[in-house]
Amino acid sequence: MKLVILDRDGVINEDSDDFIKSPDEWKPIPGSLEAITRLTQAKYRVVIATNQSGLARGLLDINTLNKIHDKMHRGLMELGGDIEAIFFCPHAPKAACTCRKPKPGLFWDIANRCGIHLTGIPAVGDSLRDLQAASSAGARPILVRTGKGKKTEKGLPEELEHVPIYDDLQAFVEAFLQPEA
């Protein structure tokens, strides 16, 4: 199966230490929607795995999160792109859940719902927890320098030093699709 897993904040859209709490605050990183469109046109299924603790913190509700995702979907549809599914952890950092990255629960859910093993499936993130969750689930972690990526790159632990690093999602997709061109 041709699948790519993406983190949301810092990979697709601009990140904020104050959280993305409304559709107005959701701003795509230049080139990210076009990159997802290229994956879609190359027949890749694109899914998102994202921590959304703003829900547990009371900073937004599920209806607002859905409106944020609707804005993202509309922007992609205008370009001919698609995100097949969004898997999110709504829990606070101290919750004892298995879905909050760096734990691999979101990735296991993706594997179960798609009926696949994640071995070799690229998972693009900007934070250490994204890379750790992908690695724990058997996916292939990819780091981008957008969002928290530059800071993450400077502090990569030894076991993740082999992770490929790209300037942004667009650069990853360009390199990733190159062999198929």
HUBEL-V535972 format. One record per pair of residues at least 12 apart in sequence whose C-alpha atoms are under 7 Angstrom apart, sorted by the first residue. I is the first residue (numbers start at 1). J is the second residue. D is the distance in whole Angstrom. If there is no record, write none. Layout:
I	J	D
I	J	D
//
This chain:
2	44	5
2	45	6
3	44	5
3	45	5
3	46	6
3	121	6
4	44	7
4	45	6
4	46	5
4	47	6
4	121	6
4	122	5
4	123	6
5	46	6
5	47	5
5	48	6
5	49	7
5	122	6
5	123	5
5	124	6
6	47	6
6	48	5
6	49	6
6	123	6
6	124	5
6	125	6
7	48	6
7	49	5
7	50	5
7	124	6
7	125	5
8	48	6
8	50	6
10	126	6
10	146	6
10	147	4
10	148	6
11	125	6
11	126	6
11	146	6
11	147	6
11	169	6
12	28	6
12	29	6
12	32	5
13	26	6
13	27	5
13	28	4
13	29	5
14	27	6
14	28	6
14	29	6
14	147	6
15	147	6
19	54	7
21	59	6
21	60	6
22	64	6
22	68	6
23	67	6
23	68	4
23	71	7
26	68	7
31	170	6
32	169	6
32	170	6
33	76	6
34	79	7
35	169	7
35	170	5
35	173	6
36	81	6
37	76	7
37	79	7
37	80	6
37	81	4
37	82	7
40	81	6
40	82	6
45	84	6
46	83	5
46	84	6
47	83	6
47	84	6
47	85	5
47	86	6
48	85	6
48	86	5
48	87	6
49	86	6
49	87	5
49	88	6
49	106	6
50	87	6
50	88	5
50	89	6
51	88	6
51	89	5
51	90	7
51	100	6
51	101	7
52	88	6
52	89	6
52	90	5
53	89	7
53	90	5
53	91	5
53	92	5
55	90	6
56	90	6
56	91	5
56	92	5
57	92	7
87	106	6
88	106	7
101	129	5
101	130	6
101	133	6
102	129	4
102	130	6
102	132	5
102	133	4
103	133	5
104	133	5
104	134	7
104	136	6
104	137	5
107	134	7
107	137	6
108	137	7
118	137	7
118	138	6
118	139	5
119	138	5
119	139	5
119	140	7
120	139	5
120	140	5
121	139	5
121	140	5
122	139	6
122	140	5
122	141	6
122	142	7
123	139	6
123	140	6
123	141	5
123	142	6
124	141	6
124	142	5
124	143	6
124	144	7
125	142	6
125	143	5
125	144	6
126	143	5
126	144	5
126	145	6
126	146	6
126	147	6
126	148	5
126	149	4
126	152	7
127	148	6
127	149	6
127	152	6
128	152	6
141	163	6
142	163	6
142	164	5
142	165	6
143	163	7
143	164	6
143	165	5
143	166	6
144	165	6
144	166	5
144	167	5
144	168	5
144	169	7
145	166	6
145	167	5
145	168	6
146	167	7
146	168	6
//
